[in-house]
Amino acid sequence: MEKIAVIGGGSWATALVKILSENKSQIHWWMRNENDVQHLVNYRHNPRYLSGVTMDLNYVKPTTDIADAVAVADWVILAVPAAFVQQALAPLHKNAFKDKVLISAIKGMIPNENILVSDYLERHYKVPNSHQLVVAGPCHAEEVALEKQSYLTIGSHDIATAEQFCELLRNRYVKANPLDDLDGIEYCAVIKNIIALACGIAHGLNYGDNFQAVLVSNAMLEIERFLHSILPMHRDLSGSAYLGDLLVTAYSQFSRNRTFGSMIGRGYSVKSAQVEMNMVAEGYYAVESIYELNNHLKVDMPITTAVYHILYERISPAVEFEILKDKLR
């Protein structure tokens, strides 16, 4: 029986716990809130997210002690928002991940440092790239909960390790495949959340399907330019881990980034949208990191720039999109 620590109590963490525990892995599930842990023990479901999913406590061991959860595991999945990674991992010793495989299910960057989660783990916890994986979609937690057919891509520099983890995920409604582009998948996952914000803003401003299609197709070109600048290598961006993940995040009713963007487009302030959603939209933090990185790279990224201006410089969404629409082709 594989021993896996899952760090995080949100919807994506819950979906991964469901998949892995149903495949008979032993899950040590760290959740920050003691009341949530107790609720899970008593009623076998997460009270805050995907509450319709029932957990088998023979395989799921909830805890608020992150050190204990990590210590007994061979695999450690990080599924907290990127902005809270440092806080969540703070109780751990710098050698806590020695000889373990770290899997990032986080689609964001570490704020202030403006680095990927994989780079943060290597820099602060000495986890080599060969012991790191990243989970990419296209896949929404809500559809996993409903057991709708889903696809996952596991990015890694070590295909054999990625394939091992794929085996732990595969079931009748989840297909998983390895891909040797850990960093490219991470960056694409970060930027697609920014694009989803832009799509939401456009929807909130009452732009139609024609504009949305042009926005997304231009977004793929923007992602390609950025990846070529920061991580040049041959990659087929029409694959599921890139284009597929972008499409589901840009268009789905389950996309929290699209929802957040739509609220901004309809006139909500950033703070009021965050309070009403009660969920973290990774794109809000990601756009600042990518924008600041691009101050050095000088890549043409009009969509990212527009979203940054709206969220951080408080420029009117209507005004900013009037400028943006003339830059799209």
Salt bridges, closest charged atoms under 4 A:
GLU22 OE2 - LYS18 NZ 2.87
ASP36 OD2 - ARG48 NE 2.59
GLU113 OE1 - ARG123 NH1 3.41
GLU113 OE1 - HIS124 NE2 3.18
GLU147 OE2 - LYS18 NZ 2.80
GLU147 OE1 - ARG172 NH2 2.13
GLU163 OE2 - ARG170 NH1 2.75
GLU167 OE2 - ARG170 NH1 2.50
ASP181 OD2 - ARG235 NE 2.79
ASP183 OD2 - HIS157 NE2 3.66
ASP245 OD2 - LYS107 NZ 3.25
ASP245 OD1 - LYS192 NZ 3.80
ASP300 OD2 - ARG225 NH2 3.87
GLU313 OE1 - HIS309 NE2 3.83
GLU320 OE2 - HIS309 ND1 3.28
GLU322 OE2 - LYS325 NZ 3.05
